[in-house]
């Protein structure tokens, strides 16, 4: 579900002006206990809880955090009489935060929106004015300064509590929210995307068989579309950008070949700022470091294209060359189908 949402988000982002380099992915997802702790710092009522890693820590938490409790479950047990839904997300239509609230919780908000749209309150927030008293009255909640999605619940003693915590943070905020981004747990993310981020590459894994390495978001989208047109399915979106180094090209190949589903690789480069000879040298060096077991189709065009083709030809590598994008996509599909 998370992967599907990410792919849809990436597709929408890529369709807007082809500007991939500065897209907003909100890929930082923190653990629930971290989200609860963070919301608690902003004055939101959350259940008491603690994280432990040993039996001794369990004893210490039971003694210090839950002195009156006898059970080992290390989260405050609450008697809920009503579950609700509350969210703050970004709305493309209003270009600002949107508060979503529903008096009925405990189930998928998507299903509720489809079956009972009148039960859901949507309140757009003006980014310049902020939330008004009227807005607050509609949702019986105040706006806090992070994007969140959280089931709300009412306890038997008439208190509102955030019974769950799901917080996502925009990567563009990393430079000023260092404390929050220090909570990042890369073990919960796609290792290919983690490796790509370290190499300063734009990558999103998909479910197809043809790995793509392209420069530029528009060309990448066109490449994936033509692969589909010829009966194939792209395995990823990988944009090396306009100024990739040989080292980045090598890392890109390592990421592509780490995916067992990839049965062929299509390199489609239009050299403008990115030079074809740099890409070609990167491919050759990657072949020396990576055990290439799948066919590689290469289409180069633009700056230093002749030098690039000569480097590939003299390398002795078994590569499939293509003259244009349509030819490259057709050859890539045929290569993995053999």
Protein Blocks (a to p, Z undefined) as FASTA:
>chain_A
ZZmmmmmmmmmmmmnooiaklccfklaccdfklmmmmmmmnopacddddddfbfklmmmm
mmmmmmmbcbfblcdcdddfbdcdddddddfklopacddddfbghiafklmmmmmmmlpc
cddddfklopafklmmmnopacdfbdcdddddddfkopacdfbdcddddfklmmmmmmlm
mmpcfklpcfklmmmmmnopacdddfbfbdcddehjklmmmmmmmmmmnopacfbdcdeb
jmbcfklmmmmmmmmmmpmklmbdcdddddfkbcfklmmmmmmmmmmmpccfbdcdddde
dehklmmmmmmmmnopacdddfblklmmmmmmmmmmZZ
